[in-house]
Amino acid sequence: MPGKDKMYRYDYLIAGSGLAGLYAAYRASKYGKVAVITKQKVTDSNTFYAQGGIAAVTDEEDTPQFHADDTIVAGRGLCDPEAVDILVNEGPLRIKELIACGMHFDMDKGHLELGLEGGHSKRRVIHAGGDITGRKITEFMIANILSNPNITLFENHRILEILKSDNRCIGLKVWNHDNDSQEIFTGGNTILALGGASAIYERTTNPSTATGDGIALAWEAGCKIADMEFVQFHPTTLYSKDNKSYLISEAVRGEGAHLLNARGDRFMLPVHPLAELAPRDIVARTIFSEIQNQKTSNKTNDGFVWLSLKHLNAERVKNRFPHIFQKCTELGFDLTDKIPIAPAAHYMVGGVKCDINGLTQINDLYVCGELASTSIMGANRLASNSLSECLVFGYRAVEHAASRAKSNPHHNISNQTFSIKEFYRDDSLSGFYNYVKESIASIMTEYTGIVRTKERLTKGLEKITNLKNEISALELTNEYYTHTAHFLTSTATLIVTAALAREESRGGHYRSDFPEENPLFKKHSLQQKNEELKYTL
């Protein structure tokens, strides 16, 4: 055991402050003392920026089976029916509980106001504050967390390592940015809710913190990592030449907005029966193709298409999307007319493999939210299923952990032994870390984007390997910046390796050299440290 590290002991360690982490912490506080550990501020999460809403059946004309069918269609044959059934049946229960606790969703004539998004056959997306659902629900959960005496929040704490003893997770090694020191958190159960990895791309809807730390940590600890080739690109983010993306919710298209190319044509009409409301992978890929065609035809060099709302009621647009309207106005665009948009990396469909309770292959280590791979999403996430998944599986992870703790009390942590590697931070290497981060973003965008080929993926993997070699050449295994640079290269490698192995196109993974689905690949990719990639049903 370390002598000089500051140590904390809690019943539950929750890593991450998105909806999955906050909700899990709220539930876990009923069973013991909880630590919420987050990389920066508690509001720095994908949930906080989510606009669309939460998909859950609350209308009499809708059914869980309809919701399940839509989810499975979007997932392109890779959804686990059991996990989907759990999501669509338990999601409404979690919504009712939130409302009972005081969460306010938007109402229409005494009923929940329901939105329509791509891939949904019914209006079932509930929202709050119009177009700031994520912010509203995050603020609601934060208020509950801060007022709860059983929960302690640790901001500006980055996870460096998962601590194990005999394949059991017994805690986390953490870097405290406030005092530049290593700290040890031990706990009976650990739940990782560290979000996705889309911020390793240049154009992304995610906050800068979403760089795949959770994936790298779990992979290093020996967890199985599933379906990393499936990265969902959001079709509509406000275009800017400096790659700073602002999400334009799918709900905008749900209200009737049209996608237009440089000629003013609605190019989605001949592509899919649902036109602008086709599944996200189809819309994003079609937009990408239109942008490329515009460039090669020399009619325009602009890297965008138009999202047009000028045929819709302007006051309705302003009232339904007040914050998007305001942001567009600030940037010099009129949402009630038309705005330039382009796709951006948005959501990591794959993640850390777990069972239907969020339990990984390491005892007492759970995952939930975007980090987890429960096989609900299959090859492509149905719009607004993600926040519902956070609630449903955050709840299940805590309940499962609590039941195991009750039936089989944990051994005293102080009697456990685990390896301790003392970390330090050399601020002169911060520039090197930024160099690695920017290089990875460029490589992922250029070689592992919306449309992929063996040639480009192979080239991308070579470049990532060169970066790995640059990091290793420094021979600074215990230094903070080089350690976290390894996180970036590990996550990127997992994505590119899985994309190379899947020689077909399915959902969020499109290979122009293998443009069709192949029944032989109707299975999940699995990667584990020191093992070859394999596929499983």
ABEGO torsion letter per residue (X at the ends): XBAABBBBBBABBBBEABAAAAAAAAAAAAAEBBBBBBABBAABBAAAABAAEBBBBABAABBAAAAAAAAAAAAGGABBAAAAAAAAAAAAAAAAAAAAAGBBBBBBGGBBBBBBBBGBABBABBBBGGAAAAAAAAAAAAAAAAABAABBBBBGBBBABBBBBGGBBAEBBBBBAAAGBBBBBBBABBBBBAEBAAAABABBABBAABAGAAAAAAAAAGBBBBGAABBBBBABBBBBAAGBBBBBBAAAAAAGBBBBBAAGBBAAAAABAAEAABBAAAAAAAAAAAAAAAAAAGABABABBBBBAAABBAAAAAAABAAAAAAAAAAGBBAABBBBBBBBBABBABEBBBBAAGBBABBGBBBBEAABBAGAAEABBBBGAAAAAAAAAAAAAAAAAAAAAAABBBBBAAABBBBBBBBBBBAAAAAAAAAAAAAAAAAAAAAABABBBAAAAAAAAAAAAAAAAAAAAAGBAABAAAAAAAAAAAAAAAAAAAAAABBBBBEABBBAABABBBAAABBBBBBBBGBBBBBBX
